[in-house]
Amino acid sequence: MAAMRALHSLLALLAPALAARPVAVAASSGDELQGRALAAWLAEIQPAPAELEWTAIPWRASFGSAVLEAEEQAQPVLLWAMNGHPLGCT
């Protein structure tokens, strides 16, 4: 439940940046991936800086060391755990 709340908070932070980002629509002339259209597609699929803010979070691979570090800094710990394949292919 706490993980869901943390994910909801993260999505709430990113929502304004995602909503403000324009969506490009390519023409269907058959040469969409050539010239400027290719540049437009590359610009569209590259993540915006606001979409990469989660990479600044100091993730830890070891829960035990994360708990010790969090206690020293009086910070919370988010434990992200899942069961199954990371892409949902079970």
Beta strands, then each sheet from edge to edge (+ up, - down):
end
